[in-house]
Each structure stands twice: as C-alpha cells, then as structure tokens.
Amino acid sequence: MFSNFYGNIKLKLSAPLVVIVNGLSKFINNIQRKTSKRLTCGVCGVKLSLVNYLSLRVKFAAMVSEVKQRVNAAKPALKKNESESSKKKDSNVANEKKSANSKEANIQTKFGPMGIKKEDQLWSRAVLMTGVLVIVIVMKWKKTNEITWVSSQETVTKSKQPLICSTTFLDEINKFEGCRMKQCGRFVMDGLFSEHQIDTLLSIFQKGLQFGHSSGGASILDLHSGALSKGERFINIFSDPETKNLWSEDELAFYTGAKEKIRQAIIENFGLQPEAIHLTSPTFFSRMNENPAKTVHDEYWHPHVDKETYETFHFTSLLYLSDYGSEFQGGRFVFVDGDNMNRTVEPRRGRVSMFTSGGENLHYVEKVIQGTRYALTIAFTCDSRHAIPDPHIH
C-alpha cells in the first residue's frame, strides 16, 4: 500500500523528490519481507513484526529526517532551474518580438507605413487630396443658404439691394457721362404694368411662336433682329414674306412704350441722366418649359454675368409675363451672392426686376420643371455706339 501511496505522490513531485520517495518505498518493502510476525499499523496500513516494531520506528524517524534534509538541499536547485527556465522564456519572447519588428520594418521599407508600395504612394496621396477637396467643396455648397428675396405671393412697390460694383464694371461705366455711379445694385418693382398690358405683350410674343419654337426647353423672339427659335436653330422671321409684317404698328408701338417705361425706372432708381442709357441687343421674349435641352442655347440655368455674356450690357431688366407657382414650377431667378447667400426672385405677372450687369450680379434661372414661363428681357447700354433702334414695320 505504501508503494502505491508513494507512486501517486511521484506524479506530483519534481525530479529530485522522486528519487527520495523511491528509496523510502524500497526500504519499507524490505521490512515487510523480513518480518515473521505481523501487526497492523492503523496509521500507515502496513503489517509489521512486533519484534522489529521499535527498531522500525527508530529507522523510520531517521529516514524521515533524511528526506527532509534532501528536500531542503534540493530547493536551491529547483529555484535555480525555475529562474533559468523563466529567463529562457523571456529570451524567447524577446527574440520573437525582435523577429516580428524586423519583419514589420522590412514590410515598411518595401510598402511604407500604410502597407502601400512606395511607387504608389504619390498616386495614393493625390487621390486622397482630391477626395478631401471634393468633400470641402460639397460641404461649402451645402452651407450656402438661400432666401426668397421677393415672393410671388407679395406685391412690392419697390425692393432694393445696394451692392459694391465689380472693379471692371465700375471702371467701364464711369467712362460715360451721365452713367457715372458710386454704387451698383438691384431693384424689383410691381405695379408698373396692368393686367391688360401684360396680356397684350404676351399675345405679341405668342403670335411669333406660331411660326417657330425651340425643340428644347427655351424659345426666344427678338423683335429688333427678327431672330426666332425654330427646332435646333434660329430663323429670321422678317426674311419670310408671310411674316415680314406680322405685327401691326400699334403692337410694335405698344412694345416700344413698355420698353420706355422700364428705361425710365432704371434711370430713376440708379440716378442716371435721362439720355444716358440706350436700348441694346439682344432684347427678346423668352418661353421656358420642362422640355430637355437640345442645344447650348436651351441651357439657361448656368450661373453667369450678363456683362461677360453680352459685352454691350450695362443694365439688365426682366418683365415677367406669367406667375410662379400657379402657371409654372421652377424657373425662379436666383442671385448668387458672395456671402454664401442666394437671393431668389419669384416671377409674378407685371413684375419688373432690374440690376447692374457687372460681376456683382452673378445669377441664373432655375430649370422649369412644370408649366410654361414667359418673360421679356430688355437690356440697356451707356455706350451709344451699341444702341439699337425700336422695332418698326419692314
């Protein structure tokens, strides 16, 4: 039984203790074979001879003492082995880290800190910077606010907004006597025209549209030059004998009277001399609808400066012949201002919008998405060399 007991202990002890326990087990087995009379030891469960019992106790005590001495002697060796084992383990871990760092360094040398090959890093940075630029532009565009400066639901006697003139525009306009200005701006006025006058002007335009219109979303008629949209091009309506004198003298005179009323409003609001400004080209009726653009002339929605598009312009005016909201959707007039604020004018029958044509009045017209928008654009110049005559019977 002792041999089995110590056999189980051997599985749990370190190597030096195993040697000691094996010796103790052999010693007890020898005693069992030599005894002739057996006793039962309740403590250890071994049958011993009564004759040798006392001597066994002495020998057993000596054996236990020897075991203790050997265990104490073995402790420093165990601690040393454990220390060496720990150092070896730490050394292995350090070597593994060093190896990993070396591999990572090799990867970085070849691919760079982000795992990108060095020859591709320049291209990657360019793509990244482009992405950031796009985000900045989009965020700036989203931050642009828009307000309805003049609503179609209100009637305004006069709404004005003074502006600082663009340098090039101011330098040019101050060359002309009677047009010298210190401040540019924009005005919107209702009440200059009656409903009957608007209906008459609209009927003059629609008479010309019977003979041509654009296949895209924007059609124009110029009563001065005879230009009329037809399909994807322009025709001269005055060159055809059938339409040469399509409009009566009364109709043309009515049109001329409307032009003169707007000219006087510009003179008064901008503080110009009575004879300082002249009608200039192009001056035209326009019709816009939701039809897709067919040519560049149909793309009216791009932001632009009138003075850059038409060199002769110094003052631009628009007379609206239809109502935003009830007769068409979209088609609002939008001033794009430098303070990240777009100011919108909603068209209304009889409403007149007038403004200086320089860079201070960057603008565009929204796409018409439903219905039909009618308007009359009349331009004026301070340079008499670019003046055009009123329309007349041919």
Sequence and secondary structure as in RCSB ss.txt:
>XXXX:A:sequence
MFSNFYGNIKLKLSAPLVVIVNGLSKFINNIQRKTSKRLTCGVCGVKLSLVNYLSLRVKFAAMVSEVKQRVNAAK
PALKKNESESSKKKDSNVANEKKSANSKEANIQTKFGPMGIKKEDQLWSRAVLMTGVLVIVIVMKWKKTNEITWV
SSQETVTKSKQPLICSTTFLDEINKFEGCRMKQCGRFVMDGLFSEHQIDTLLSIFQKGLQFGHSSGGASILDLHS
GALSKGERFINIFSDPETKNLWSEDELAFYTGAKEKIRQAIIENFGLQPEAIHLTSPTFFSRMNENPAKTVHDEY
WHPHVDKETYETFHFTSLLYLSDYGSEFQGGRFVFVDGDNMNRTVEPRRGRVSMFTSGGENLHYVEKVIQGTRYA
LTIAFTCDSRHAIPDPHIH
>XXXX:A:secstr
 HHHHHHHHHTTS HHHHHHHHHHHHHHHHHHHH SS EE TTT  EE STTHHHHHHHHHHHHHHHHHHHHHHH
HHHHHHHHHHHHHHHHHHHHHHHHHHHHHHHHHHHHTTTT  HHHHHHHHHHHHHHHHHHHHHHHHHH EEEEEE
 TTS  S EEEEE   HHHHHHHTTSTT   S EEEEEE SSS HHHHHHHHHHHHHHHTT  BSSSEEEE TTT
 EEEEBTEEEEGGGSTTTTT S HHHHHHHHHHHHHHHHHHHHHHT  TTS EEEEEEEEEEE SS   SGGG T
TS B HHHH TT SEEEEEE S BTTTEEE  EEEE TTSEEEEE   TT EEEEE SGGG EEE  EEEE EEE
EEEEEES GGGB       
